């Protein structure tokens, strides 16, 4: 039986945006592996990992949006 541990931290708005953008890129990377790998084990592992990261991303997005607003989820580099 594994012991679940918990980490609590606080992030500034720019730090939260960097973490969310990084998670978004990792989700895409894992999806690409799951969809394109010729190794069934690798594809399955990537798919499972992707689901876990999606859950983490959703939780962090919800928390960050409640503190910083929905714009925290906008990663565009366009000038407003």
mmCIF file of the N, C-alpha and C atoms, coordinates in Angstrom:
data_MODEL
# 
_entry.id   MODEL 
# 
loop_
_atom_site.group_PDB 
_atom_site.id 
_atom_site.type_symbol 
_atom_site.label_atom_id 
_atom_site.label_alt_id 
_atom_site.label_comp_id 
_atom_site.label_asym_id 
_atom_site.label_entity_id 
_atom_site.label_seq_id 
_atom_site.pdbx_PDB_ins_code 
_atom_site.Cartn_x 
_atom_site.Cartn_y 
_atom_site.Cartn_z 
_atom_site.occupancy 
_atom_site.B_iso_or_equiv 
_atom_site.pdbx_formal_charge 
_atom_site.auth_seq_id 
_atom_site.auth_comp_id 
_atom_site.auth_asym_id 
_atom_site.auth_atom_id 
_atom_site.pdbx_PDB_model_num 
ATOM 1   N N  . UNK A 1 1  ? 0.843   -1.182 0.000   1.00 0.00 ? 1  UNK A N  1 
ATOM 2   C CA . UNK A 1 1  ? 0.000   0.000  0.000   1.00 0.00 ? 1  UNK A CA 1 
ATOM 3   C C  . UNK A 1 1  ? 0.886   1.242  0.000   1.00 0.00 ? 1  UNK A C  1 
ATOM 4   N N  . UNK A 1 2  ? 0.586   2.187  -0.886  1.00 0.00 ? 2  UNK A N  1 
ATOM 5   C CA . UNK A 1 2  ? 1.385   3.406  -0.955  1.00 0.00 ? 2  UNK A CA 1 
ATOM 6   C C  . UNK A 1 2  ? 0.788   4.481  -0.050  1.00 0.00 ? 2  UNK A C  1 
ATOM 7   N N  . UNK A 1 3  ? 1.638   5.332  0.416   1.00 0.00 ? 3  UNK A N  1 
ATOM 8   C CA . UNK A 1 3  ? 1.220   6.440  1.260   1.00 0.00 ? 3  UNK A CA 1 
ATOM 9   C C  . UNK A 1 3  ? 1.076   7.670  0.373   1.00 0.00 ? 3  UNK A C  1 
ATOM 10  N N  . UNK A 1 4  ? -0.114  8.257  0.371   1.00 0.00 ? 4  UNK A N  1 
ATOM 11  C CA . UNK A 1 4  ? -0.329  9.477  -0.396  1.00 0.00 ? 4  UNK A CA 1 
ATOM 12  C C  . UNK A 1 4  ? 0.131   10.669 0.424   1.00 0.00 ? 4  UNK A C  1 
ATOM 13  N N  . UNK A 1 5  ? 0.894   11.521 -0.209  1.00 0.00 ? 5  UNK A N  1 
ATOM 14  C CA . UNK A 1 5  ? 1.383   12.725 0.448   1.00 0.00 ? 5  UNK A CA 1 
ATOM 15  C C  . UNK A 1 5  ? 0.816   13.923 -0.282  1.00 0.00 ? 5  UNK A C  1 
ATOM 16  N N  . UNK A 1 6  ? 0.817   15.040 0.360   1.00 0.00 ? 6  UNK A N  1 
ATOM 17  C CA . UNK A 1 6  ? 0.229   16.240 -0.221  1.00 0.00 ? 6  UNK A CA 1 
ATOM 18  C C  . UNK A 1 6  ? 1.191   17.397 -0.098  1.00 0.00 ? 6  UNK A C  1 
ATOM 19  N N  . UNK A 1 7  ? 1.258   18.195 -1.142  1.00 0.00 ? 7  UNK A N  1 
ATOM 20  C CA . UNK A 1 7  ? 2.090   19.397 -1.163  1.00 0.00 ? 7  UNK A CA 1 
ATOM 21  C C  . UNK A 1 7  ? 1.178   20.594 -1.327  1.00 0.00 ? 7  UNK A C  1 
ATOM 22  N N  . UNK A 1 8  ? 1.310   21.559 -0.465  1.00 0.00 ? 8  UNK A N  1 
ATOM 23  C CA . UNK A 1 8  ? 0.568   22.809 -0.593  1.00 0.00 ? 8  UNK A CA 1 
ATOM 24  C C  . UNK A 1 8  ? 1.580   23.909 -0.860  1.00 0.00 ? 8  UNK A C  1 
ATOM 25  N N  . UNK A 1 9  ? 1.226   24.775 -1.807  1.00 0.00 ? 9  UNK A N  1 
ATOM 26  C CA . UNK A 1 9  ? 2.119   25.868 -2.156  1.00 0.00 ? 9  UNK A CA 1 
ATOM 27  C C  . UNK A 1 9  ? 1.292   27.055 -2.613  1.00 0.00 ? 9  UNK A C  1 
ATOM 28  N N  . UNK A 1 10 ? 1.920   28.188 -2.745  1.00 0.00 ? 10 UNK A N  1 
ATOM 29  C CA . UNK A 1 10 ? 1.238   29.362 -3.291  1.00 0.00 ? 10 UNK A CA 1 
ATOM 30  C C  . UNK A 1 10 ? 2.027   29.840 -4.500  1.00 0.00 ? 10 UNK A C  1 
ATOM 31  N N  . UNK A 1 11 ? 1.302   30.371 -5.472  1.00 0.00 ? 11 UNK A N  1 
ATOM 32  C CA . UNK A 1 11 ? 1.918   30.823 -6.713  1.00 0.00 ? 11 UNK A CA 1 
ATOM 33  C C  . UNK A 1 11 ? 1.449   32.230 -7.044  1.00 0.00 ? 11 UNK A C  1 
ATOM 34  N N  . UNK A 1 12 ? 2.356   33.028 -7.583  1.00 0.00 ? 12 UNK A N  1 
ATOM 35  C CA . UNK A 1 12 ? 1.974   34.315 -8.149  1.00 0.00 ? 12 UNK A CA 1 
ATOM 36  C C  . UNK A 1 12 ? 1.274   34.066 -9.472  1.00 0.00 ? 12 UNK A C  1 
ATOM 37  N N  . UNK A 1 13 ? 0.608   35.078 -10.005 1.00 0.00 ? 13 UNK A N  1 
ATOM 38  C CA . UNK A 1 13 ? -0.135  34.873 -11.244 1.00 0.00 ? 13 UNK A CA 1 
ATOM 39  C C  . UNK A 1 13 ? 0.741   34.377 -12.382 1.00 0.00 ? 13 UNK A C  1 
ATOM 40  N N  . UNK A 1 14 ? 1.927   34.961 -12.558 1.00 0.00 ? 14 UNK A N  1 
ATOM 41  C CA . UNK A 1 14 ? 2.786   34.537 -13.670 1.00 0.00 ? 14 UNK A CA 1 
ATOM 42  C C  . UNK A 1 14 ? 3.311   33.123 -13.463 1.00 0.00 ? 14 UNK A C  1 
ATOM 43  N N  . UNK A 1 15 ? 3.535   32.745 -12.207 1.00 0.00 ? 15 UNK A N  1 
ATOM 44  C CA . UNK A 1 15 ? 3.989   31.389 -11.919 1.00 0.00 ? 15 UNK A CA 1 
ATOM 45  C C  . UNK A 1 15 ? 2.887   30.373 -12.227 1.00 0.00 ? 15 UNK A C  1 
ATOM 46  N N  . UNK A 1 16 ? 1.668   30.700 -11.841 1.00 0.00 ? 16 UNK A N  1 
ATOM 47  C CA . UNK A 1 16 ? 0.537   29.811 -12.130 1.00 0.00 ? 16 UNK A CA 1 
ATOM 48  C C  . UNK A 1 16 ? 0.363   29.648 -13.638 1.00 0.00 ? 16 UNK A C  1 
ATOM 49  N N  . UNK A 1 17 ? 0.515   30.746 -14.391 1.00 0.00 ? 17 UNK A N  1 
ATOM 50  C CA . UNK A 1 17 ? 0.377   30.680 -15.845 1.00 0.00 ? 17 UNK A CA 1 
ATOM 51  C C  . UNK A 1 17 ? 1.448   29.770 -16.453 1.00 0.00 ? 17 UNK A C  1 
ATOM 52  N N  . UNK A 1 18 ? 2.674   29.872 -15.965 1.00 0.00 ? 18 UNK A N  1 
ATOM 53  C CA . UNK A 1 18 ? 3.766   29.020 -16.468 1.00 0.00 ? 18 UNK A CA 1 
ATOM 54  C C  . UNK A 1 18 ? 3.476   27.552 -16.183 1.00 0.00 ? 18 UNK A C  1 
ATOM 55  N N  . UNK A 1 19 ? 3.006   27.251 -14.985 1.00 0.00 ? 19 UNK A N  1 
ATOM 56  C CA . UNK A 1 19 ? 2.689   25.862 -14.634 1.00 0.00 ? 19 UNK A CA 1 
ATOM 57  C C  . UNK A 1 19 ? 1.549   25.341 -15.502 1.00 0.00 ? 19 UNK A C  1 
ATOM 58  N N  . UNK A 1 20 ? 0.503   26.134 -15.672 1.00 0.00 ? 20 UNK A N  1 
ATOM 59  C CA . UNK A 1 20 ? -0.637  25.706 -16.484 1.00 0.00 ? 20 UNK A CA 1 
ATOM 60  C C  . UNK A 1 20 ? -0.237  25.508 -17.951 1.00 0.00 ? 20 UNK A C  1 
ATOM 61  N N  . UNK A 1 21 ? 0.564   26.415 -18.476 1.00 0.00 ? 21 UNK A N  1 
ATOM 62  C CA . UNK A 1 21 ? 1.006   26.272 -19.864 1.00 0.00 ? 21 UNK A CA 1 
ATOM 63  C C  . UNK A 1 21 ? 1.890   25.038 -20.018 1.00 0.00 ? 21 UNK A C  1 
ATOM 64  N N  . UNK A 1 22 ? 2.745   24.781 -19.060 1.00 0.00 ? 22 UNK A N  1 
ATOM 65  C CA . UNK A 1 22 ? 3.605   23.595 -19.100 1.00 0.00 ? 22 UNK A CA 1 
ATOM 66  C C  . UNK A 1 22 ? 2.781   22.312 -19.047 1.00 0.00 ? 22 UNK A C  1 
ATOM 67  N N  . UNK A 1 23 ? 1.764   22.298 -18.212 1.00 0.00 ? 23 UNK A N  1 
ATOM 68  C CA . UNK A 1 23 ? 0.889   21.126 -18.144 1.00 0.00 ? 23 UNK A CA 1 
ATOM 69  C C  . UNK A 1 23 ? 0.160   20.927 -19.470 1.00 0.00 ? 23 UNK A C  1 
ATOM 70  N N  . UNK A 1 24 ? -0.273  22.011 -20.071 1.00 0.00 ? 24 UNK A N  1 
ATOM 71  C CA . UNK A 1 24 ? -0.953  21.926 -21.359 1.00 0.00 ? 24 UNK A CA 1 
ATOM 72  C C  . UNK A 1 24 ? -0.037  21.317 -22.429 1.00 0.00 ? 24 UNK A C  1 
ATOM 73  N N  . UNK A 1 25 ? 1.204   21.731 -22.435 1.00 0.00 ? 25 UNK A N  1 
ATOM 74  C CA . UNK A 1 25 ? 2.180   21.184 -23.401 1.00 0.00 ? 25 UNK A CA 1 
ATOM 75  C C  . UNK A 1 25 ? 2.483   19.707 -23.111 1.00 0.00 ? 25 UNK A C  1 
ATOM 76  N N  . UNK A 1 26 ? 2.545   19.359 -21.840 1.00 0.00 ? 26 UNK A N  1 
ATOM 77  C CA . UNK A 1 26 ? 2.805   17.961 -21.476 1.00 0.00 ? 26 UNK A CA 1 
ATOM 78  C C  . UNK A 1 26 ? 1.626   17.079 -21.876 1.00 0.00 ? 26 UNK A C  1 
ATOM 79  N N  . UNK A 1 27 ? 0.425   17.574 -21.705 1.00 0.00 ? 27 UNK A N  1 
ATOM 80  C CA . UNK A 1 27 ? -0.758  16.823 -22.138 1.00 0.00 ? 27 UNK A CA 1 
ATOM 81  C C  . UNK A 1 27 ? -0.673  16.551 -23.631 1.00 0.00 ? 27 UNK A C  1 
ATOM 82  N N  . UNK A 1 28 ? -0.338  17.573 -24.406 1.00 0.00 ? 28 UNK A N  1 
ATOM 83  C CA . UNK A 1 28 ? -0.240  17.394 -25.854 1.00 0.00 ? 28 UNK A CA 1 
ATOM 84  C C  . UNK A 1 28 ? 0.861   16.405 -26.222 1.00 0.00 ? 28 UNK A C  1 
ATOM 85  N N  . UNK A 1 29 ? 2.004   16.483 -25.531 1.00 0.00 ? 29 UNK A N  1 
ATOM 86  C CA . UNK A 1 29 ? 3.111   15.556 -25.794 1.00 0.00 ? 29 UNK A CA 1 
ATOM 87  C C  . UNK A 1 29 ? 2.691   14.115 -25.522 1.00 0.00 ? 29 UNK A C  1 
ATOM 88  N N  . UNK A 1 30 ? 2.019   13.896 -24.412 1.00 0.00 ? 30 UNK A N  1 
ATOM 89  C CA . UNK A 1 30 ? 1.565   12.550 -24.064 1.00 0.00 ? 30 UNK A CA 1 
ATOM 90  C C  . UNK A 1 30 ? 0.505   12.040 -25.030 1.00 0.00 ? 30 UNK A C  1 
ATOM 91  N N  . UNK A 1 31 ? -0.399  12.927 -25.461 1.00 0.00 ? 31 UNK A N  1 
ATOM 92  C CA . UNK A 1 31 ? -1.403  12.543 -26.459 1.00 0.00 ? 31 UNK A CA 1 
ATOM 93  C C  . UNK A 1 31 ? -0.728  12.104 -27.752 1.00 0.00 ? 31 UNK A C  1 
ATOM 94  N N  . UNK A 1 32 ? 0.280   12.856 -28.164 1.00 0.00 ? 32 UNK A N  1 
ATOM 95  C CA . UNK A 1 32 ? 0.999   12.521 -29.399 1.00 0.00 ? 32 UNK A CA 1 
ATOM 96  C C  . UNK A 1 32 ? 1.644   11.137 -29.303 1.00 0.00 ? 32 UNK A C  1 
ATOM 97  N N  . UNK A 1 33 ? 2.258   10.855 -28.170 1.00 0.00 ? 33 UNK A N  1 
ATOM 98  C CA . UNK A 1 33 ? 2.876   9.539  -27.976 1.00 0.00 ? 33 UNK A CA 1 
ATOM 99  C C  . UNK A 1 33 ? 1.809   8.455  -27.993 1.00 0.00 ? 33 UNK A C  1 
ATOM 100 N N  . UNK A 1 34 ? 0.720   8.681  -27.262 1.00 0.00 ? 34 UNK A N  1 
ATOM 101 C CA . UNK A 1 34 ? -0.348  7.681  -27.180 1.00 0.00 ? 34 UNK A CA 1 
ATOM 102 C C  . UNK A 1 34 ? -0.953  7.395  -28.555 1.00 0.00 ? 34 UNK A C  1 
ATOM 103 N N  . UNK A 1 35 ? -1.055  8.406  -29.385 1.00 0.00 ? 35 UNK A N  1 
ATOM 104 C CA . UNK A 1 35 ? -1.682  8.251  -30.694 1.00 0.00 ? 35 UNK A CA 1 
ATOM 105 C C  . UNK A 1 35 ? -0.725  7.746  -31.772 1.00 0.00 ? 35 UNK A C  1 
ATOM 106 N N  . UNK A 1 36 ? 0.569   7.993  -31.618 1.00 0.00 ? 36 UNK A N  1 
ATOM 107 C CA . UNK A 1 36 ? 1.504   7.721  -32.713 1.00 0.00 ? 36 UNK A CA 1 
ATOM 108 C C  . UNK A 1 36 ? 2.561   6.664  -32.433 1.00 0.00 ? 36 UNK A C  1 
ATOM 109 N N  . UNK A 1 37 ? 2.679   6.218  -31.198 1.00 0.00 ? 37 UNK A N  1 
ATOM 110 C CA . UNK A 1 37 ? 3.710   5.240  -30.874 1.00 0.00 ? 37 UNK A CA 1 
ATOM 111 C C  . UNK A 1 37 ? 3.370   3.875  -31.471 1.00 0.00 ? 37 UNK A C  1 
ATOM 112 N N  . UNK A 1 38 ? 4.396   3.219  -31.982 1.00 0.00 ? 38 UNK A N  1 
ATOM 113 C CA . UNK A 1 38 ? 4.204   1.857  -32.490 1.00 0.00 ? 38 UNK A CA 1 
ATOM 114 C C  . UNK A 1 38 ? 4.371   0.829  -31.373 1.00 0.00 ? 38 UNK A C  1 
ATOM 115 N N  . UNK A 1 39 ? 4.848   1.257  -30.232 1.00 0.00 ? 39 UNK A N  1 
ATOM 116 C CA . UNK A 1 39 ? 5.019   0.397  -29.064 1.00 0.00 ? 39 UNK A CA 1 
ATOM 117 C C  . UNK A 1 39 ? 3.737   0.469  -28.225 1.00 0.00 ? 39 UNK A C  1 
ATOM 118 N N  . UNK A 1 40 ? 2.997   -0.623 -28.158 1.00 0.00 ? 40 UNK A N  1 
ATOM 119 C CA . UNK A 1 40 ? 1.712   -0.636 -27.452 1.00 0.00 ? 40 UNK A CA 1 
ATOM 120 C C  . UNK A 1 40 ? 1.847   -0.287 -25.974 1.00 0.00 ? 40 UNK A C  1 
ATOM 121 N N  . UNK A 1 41 ? 2.916   -0.777 -25.333 1.00 0.00 ? 41 UNK A N  1 
ATOM 122 C CA . UNK A 1 41 ? 3.119   -0.473 -23.915 1.00 0.00 ? 41 UNK A CA 1 
ATOM 123 C C  . UNK A 1 41 ? 3.381   1.014  -23.714 1.00 0.00 ? 41 UNK A C  1 
ATOM 124 N N  . UNK A 1 42 ? 4.222   1.580  -24.564 1.00 0.00 ? 42 UNK A N  1 
ATOM 125 C CA . UNK A 1 42 ? 4.530   3.004  -24.473 1.00 0.00 ? 42 UNK A CA 1 
ATOM 126 C C  . UNK A 1 42 ? 3.264   3.837  -24.703 1.00 0.00 ? 42 UNK A C  1 
ATOM 127 N N  . UNK A 1 43 ? 2.481   3.465  -25.696 1.00 0.00 ? 43 UNK A N  1 
ATOM 128 C CA . UNK A 1 43 ? 1.248   4.189  -25.999 1.00 0.00 ? 43 UNK A CA 1 
ATOM 129 C C  . UNK A 1 43 ? 0.272   4.110  -24.829 1.00 0.00 ? 43 UNK A C  1 
ATOM 130 N N  . UNK A 1 44 ? 0.132   2.943  -24.231 1.00 0.00 ? 44 UNK A N  1 
ATOM 131 C CA . UNK A 1 44 ? -0.773  2.770  -23.089 1.00 0.00 ? 44 UNK A CA 1 
ATOM 132 C C  . UNK A 1 44 ? -0.296  3.575  -21.885 1.00 0.00 ? 44 UNK A C  1 
ATOM 133 N N  . UNK A 1 45 ? 1.002   3.527  -21.610 1.00 0.00 ? 45 UNK A N  1 
ATOM 134 C CA . UNK A 1 45 ? 1.547   4.300  -20.492 1.00 0.00 ? 45 UNK A CA 1 
ATOM 135 C C  . UNK A 1 45 ? 1.334   5.793  -20.704 1.00 0.00 ? 45 UNK A C  1 
ATOM 136 N N  . UNK A 1 46 ? 1.584   6.259  -21.921 1.00 0.00 ? 46 UNK A N  1 
ATOM 137 C CA . UNK A 1 46 ? 1.404   7.681  -22.227 1.00 0.00 ? 46 UNK A CA 1 
ATOM 138 C C  . UNK A 1 46 ? -0.064  8.072  -22.083 1.00 0.00 ? 46 UNK A C  1 
ATOM 139 N N  . UNK A 1 47 ? -0.974  7.215  -22.534 1.00 0.00 ? 47 UNK A N  1 
ATOM 140 C CA . UNK A 1 47 ? -2.399  7.498  -22.396 1.00 0.00 ? 47 UNK A CA 1 
ATOM 141 C C  . UNK A 1 47 ? -2.823  7.584  -20.948 1.00 0.00 ? 47 UNK A C  1 
ATOM 142 N N  . UNK A 1 48 ? -2.348  6.661  -20.134 1.00 0.00 ? 48 UNK A N  1 
ATOM 143 C CA . UNK A 1 48 ? -2.669  6.690  -18.702 1.00 0.00 ? 48 UNK A CA 1 
ATOM 144 C C  . UNK A 1 48 ? -2.084  7.927  -18.019 1.00 0.00 ? 48 UNK A C  1 
ATOM 145 N N  . UNK A 1 49 ? -0.835  8.235  -18.339 1.00 0.00 ? 49 UNK A N  1 
ATOM 146 C CA . UNK A 1 49 ? -0.203  9.427  -17.768 1.00 0.00 ? 49 UNK A CA 1 
ATOM 147 C C  . UNK A 1 49 ? -0.943  10.692 -18.194 1.00 0.00 ? 49 UNK A C  1 
ATOM 148 N N  . UNK A 1 50 ? -1.384  10.716 -19.443 1.00 0.00 ? 50 UNK A N  1 
ATOM 149 C CA . UNK A 1 50 ? -2.118  11.862 -19.961 1.00 0.00 ? 50 UNK A CA 1 
ATOM 150 C C  . UNK A 1 50 ? -3.394  12.096 -19.151 1.00 0.00 ? 50 UNK A C  1 
ATOM 151 N N  . UNK A 1 51 ? -4.108  11.042 -18.854 1.00 0.00 ? 51 UNK A N  1 
ATOM 152 C CA . UNK A 1 51 ? -5.337  11.183 -18.062 1.00 0.00 ? 51 UNK A CA 1 
ATOM 153 C C  . UNK A 1 51 ? -5.043  11.761 -16.675 1.00 0.00 ? 51 UNK A C  1 
ATOM 154 N N  . UNK A 1 52 ? -3.956  11.333 -16.076 1.00 0.00 ? 52 UNK A N  1 
ATOM 155 C CA . UNK A 1 52 ? -3.583  11.853 -14.759 1.00 0.00 ? 52 UNK A CA 1 
ATOM 156 C C  . UNK A 1 52 ? -3.223  13.341 -14.840 1.00 0.00 ? 52 UNK A C  1 
ATOM 157 N N  . UNK A 1 53 ? -2.470  13.713 -15.858 1.00 0.00 ? 53 UNK A N  1 
ATOM 158 C CA . UNK A 1 53 ? -2.060  15.112 -16.008 1.00 0.00 ? 53 UNK A CA 1 
ATOM 159 C C  . UNK A 1 53 ? -3.272  15.985 -16.340 1.00 0.00 ? 53 UNK A C  1 
ATOM 160 N N  . UNK A 1 54 ? -4.212  15.471 -17.125 1.00 0.00 ? 54 UNK A N  1 
ATOM 161 C CA . UNK A 1 54 ? -5.435  16.221 -17.423 1.00 0.00 ? 54 UNK A CA 1 
ATOM 162 C C  . UNK A 1 54 ? -6.196  16.518 -16.125 1.00 0.00 ? 54 UNK A C  1 
ATOM 163 N N  . UNK A 1 55 ? -6.284  15.539 -15.247 1.00 0.00 ? 55 UNK A N  1 
ATOM 164 C CA . UNK A 1 55 ? -6.955  15.750 -13.963 1.00 0.00 ? 55 UNK A CA 1 
ATOM 165 C C  . UNK A 1 55 ? -6.274  16.817 -13.128 1.00 0.00 ? 55 UNK A C  1 
ATOM 166 N N  . UNK A 1 56 ? -4.947  16.765 -13.078 1.00 0.00 ? 56 UNK A N  1 
ATOM 167 C CA . UNK A 1 56 ? -4.186  17.772 -12.345 1.00 0.00 ? 56 UNK A CA 1 
ATOM 168 C C  . UNK A 1 56 ? -4.399  19.142 -12.966 1.00 0.00 ? 56 UNK A C  1 
ATOM 169 N N  . UNK A 1 57 ? -4.324  19.209 -14.285 1.00 0.00 ? 57 UNK A N  1 
ATOM 170 C CA . UNK A 1 57 ? -4.496  20.479 -14.986 1.00 0.00 ? 57 UNK A CA 1 
ATOM 171 C C  . UNK A 1 57 ? -5.879  21.076 -14.714 1.00 0.00 ? 57 UNK A C  1 
ATOM 172 N N  . UNK A 1 58 ? -6.900  20.254 -14.766 1.00 0.00 ? 58 UNK A N  1 
ATOM 173 C CA . UNK A 1 58 ? -8.258  20.752 -14.509 1.00 0.00 ? 58 UNK A CA 1 
ATOM 174 C C  . UNK A 1 58 ? -8.382  21.318 -13.100 1.00 0.00 ? 58 UNK A C  1 
ATOM 175 N N  . UNK A 1 59 ? -7.815  20.618 -12.145 1.00 0.00 ? 59 UNK A N  1 
ATOM 176 C CA . UNK A 1 59 ? -7.880  21.082 -10.758 1.00 0.00 ? 59 UNK A CA 1 
ATOM 177 C C  . UNK A 1 59 ? -7.146  22.412 -10.583 1.00 0.00 ? 59 UNK A C  1 
ATOM 178 N N  . UNK A 1 60 ? -5.934  22.500 -11.145 1.00 0.00 ? 60 UNK A N  1 
ATOM 179 C CA . UNK A 1 60 ? -5.169  23.738 -11.016 1.00 0.00 ? 60 UNK A CA 1 
ATOM 180 C C  . UNK A 1 60 ? -5.806  24.890 -11.777 1.00 0.00 ? 60 UNK A C  1 
ATOM 181 N N  . UNK A 1 61 ? -6.359  24.612 -12.965 1.00 0.00 ? 61 UNK A N  1 
ATOM 182 C CA . UNK A 1 61 ? -7.043  25.661 -13.734 1.00 0.00 ? 61 UNK A CA 1 
ATOM 183 C C  . UNK A 1 61 ? -8.211  26.236 -12.952 1.00 0.00 ? 61 UNK A C  1 
ATOM 184 N N  . UNK A 1 62 ? -8.991  25.365 -12.338 1.00 0.00 ? 62 UNK A N  1 
ATOM 185 C CA . UNK A 1 62 ? -10.150 25.813 -11.563 1.00 0.00 ? 62 UNK A CA 1 
ATOM 186 C C  . UNK A 1 62 ? -9.717  26.687 -10.402 1.00 0.00 ? 62 UNK A C  1 
ATOM 187 N N  . UNK A 1 63 ? -8.707  26.246 -9.672  1.00 0.00 ? 63 UNK A N  1 
ATOM 188 C CA . UNK A 1 63 ? -8.220  27.020 -8.530  1.00 0.00 ? 63 UNK A CA 1 
ATOM 189 C C  . UNK A 1 63 ? -7.610  28.338 -8.975  1.00 0.00 ? 63 UNK A C  1 
ATOM 190 N N  . UNK A 1 64 ? -6.807  28.305 -10.036 1.00 0.00 ? 64 UNK A N  1 
ATOM 191 C CA . UNK A 1 64 ? -6.154  29.519 -10.521 1.00 0.00 ? 64 UNK A CA 1 
ATOM 192 C C  . UNK A 1 64 ? -7.176  30.516 -11.062 1.00 0.00 ? 64 UNK A C  1 
ATOM 193 N N  . UNK A 1 65 ? -8.175  30.036 -11.782 1.00 0.00 ? 65 UNK A N  1 
ATOM 194 C CA . UNK A 1 65 ? -9.202  30.928 -12.329 1.00 0.00 ? 65 UNK A CA 1 
ATOM 195 C C  . UNK A 1 65 ? -10.006 31.590 -11.220 1.00 0.00 ? 65 UNK A C  1 
ATOM 196 N N  . UNK A 1 66 ? -10.227 30.875 -10.137 1.00 0.00 ? 66 UNK A N  1 
ATOM 197 C CA . UNK A 1 66 ? -10.991 31.472 -9.035  1.00 0.00 ? 66 UNK A CA 1 
ATOM 198 C C  . UNK A 1 66 ? -10.203 32.580 -8.337  1.00 0.00 ? 66 UNK A C  1 
ATOM 199 N N  . UNK A 1 67 ? -8.882  32.511 -8.401  1.00 0.00 ? 67 UNK A N  1 
ATOM 200 C CA . UNK A 1 67 ? -8.047  33.533 -7.769  1.00 0.00 ? 67 UNK A CA 1 
ATOM 201 C C  . UNK A 1 67 ? -7.686  34.647 -8.749  1.00 0.00 ? 67 UNK A C  1 
ATOM 202 N N  . UNK A 1 68 ? -7.259  34.278 -9.963  1.00 0.00 ? 68 UNK A N  1 
ATOM 203 C CA . UNK A 1 68 ? -6.711  35.241 -10.913 1.00 0.00 ? 68 UNK A CA 1 
ATOM 204 C C  . UNK A 1 68 ? -7.662  35.620 -12.041 1.00 0.00 ? 68 UNK A C  1 
ATOM 205 N N  . UNK A 1 69 ? -8.751  34.903 -12.194 1.00 0.00 ? 69 UNK A N  1 
ATOM 206 C CA . UNK A 1 69 ? -9.670  35.138 -13.302 1.00 0.00 ? 69 UNK A CA 1 
ATOM 207 C C  . UNK A 1 69 ? -9.386  34.196 -14.457 1.00 0.00 ? 69 UNK A C  1 
ATOM 208 N N  . UNK A 1 70 ? -10.340 34.116 -15.382 1.00 0.00 ? 70 UNK A N  1 
ATOM 209 C CA . UNK A 1 70 ? -10.226 33.176 -16.499 1.00 0.00 ? 70 UNK A CA 1 
ATOM 210 C C  . UNK A 1 70 ? -9.059  33.477 -17.436 1.00 0.00 ? 70 UNK A C  1 
ATOM 211 N N  . UNK A 1 71 ? -8.572  34.717 -17.454 1.00 0.00 ? 71 UNK A N  1 
ATOM 212 C CA . UNK A 1 71 ? -7.456  35.056 -18.339 1.00 0.00 ? 71 UNK A CA 1 
ATOM 213 C C  . UNK A 1 71 ? -6.186  34.274 -18.004 1.00 0.00 ? 71 UNK A C  1 
ATOM 214 N N  . UNK A 1 72 ? -6.134  33.672 -16.824 1.00 0.00 ? 72 UNK A N  1 
ATOM 215 C CA . UNK A 1 72 ? -4.963  32.875 -16.435 1.00 0.00 ? 72 UNK A CA 1 
ATOM 216 C C  . UNK A 1 72 ? -4.782  31.680 -17.367 1.00 0.00 ? 72 UNK A C  1 
ATOM 217 N N  . UNK A 1 73 ? -5.867  31.275 -18.049 1.00 0.00 ? 73 UNK A N  1 
ATOM 218 C CA . UNK A 1 73 ? -5.819  30.124 -18.949 1.00 0.00 ? 73 UNK A CA 1 
ATOM 219 C C  . UNK A 1 73 ? -5.477  30.517 -20.385 1.00 0.00 ? 73 UNK A C  1 
ATOM 220 N N  . UNK A 1 74 ? -5.256  31.813 -20.631 1.00 0.00 ? 74 UNK A N  1 
ATOM 221 C CA . UNK A 1 74 ? -4.935  32.302 -21.973 1.00 0.00 ? 74 UNK A CA 1 
ATOM 222 C C  . UNK A 1 74 ? -3.422  32.382 -22.117 1.00 0.00 ? 74 UNK A C  1 
ATOM 223 N N  . UNK A 1 75 ? -2.872  31.531 -22.982 1.00 0.00 ? 75 UNK A N  1 
ATOM 224 C CA . UNK A 1 75 ? -1.421  31.474 -23.158 1.00 0.00 ? 75 UNK A CA 1 
ATOM 225 C C  . UNK A 1 75 ? -0.937  32.175 -24.421 1.00 0.00 ? 75 UNK A C  1 
ATOM 226 N N  . UNK A 1 76 ? -1.843  32.896 -25.069 1.00 0.00 ? 76 UNK A N  1 
ATOM 227 C CA . UNK A 1 76 ? -1.453  33.561 -26.317 1.00 0.00 ? 76 UNK A CA 1 
ATOM 228 C C  . UNK A 1 76 ? -0.417  34.651 -26.031 1.00 0.00 ? 76 UNK A C  1 
ATOM 229 N N  . UNK A 1 77 ? 0.403   34.893 -27.006 1.00 0.00 ? 77 UNK A N  1 
ATOM 230 C CA . UNK A 1 77 ? 1.449   35.904 -26.879 1.00 0.00 ? 77 UNK A CA 1 
ATOM 231 C C  . UNK A 1 77 ? 1.052   37.182 -27.616 1.00 0.00 ? 77 UNK A C  1 
ATOM 232 N N  . UNK A 1 78 ? -0.204  37.242 -28.082 1.00 0.00 ? 78 UNK A N  1 
ATOM 233 C CA . UNK A 1 78 ? -0.681  38.405 -28.820 1.00 0.00 ? 78 UNK A CA 1 
ATOM 234 C C  . UNK A 1 78 ? -0.860  39.593 -27.896 1.00 0.00 ? 78 UNK A C  1 
ATOM 235 N N  . UNK A 1 79 ? -0.573  40.770 -28.425 1.00 0.00 ? 79 UNK A N  1 
ATOM 236 C CA . UNK A 1 79 ? -0.816  41.994 -27.679 1.00 0.00 ? 79 UNK A CA 1 
ATOM 237 C C  . UNK A 1 79 ? -2.306  42.267 -27.646 1.00 0.00 ? 79 UNK A C  1 
ATOM 238 N N  . UNK A 1 80 ? -2.774  42.793 -26.553 1.00 0.00 ? 80 UNK A N  1 
ATOM 239 C CA . UNK A 1 80 ? -4.211  43.094 -26.411 1.00 0.00 ? 80 UNK A CA 1 
ATOM 240 C C  . UNK A 1 80 ? -4.490  44.476 -26.911 1.00 0.00 ? 80 UNK A C  1 
# 
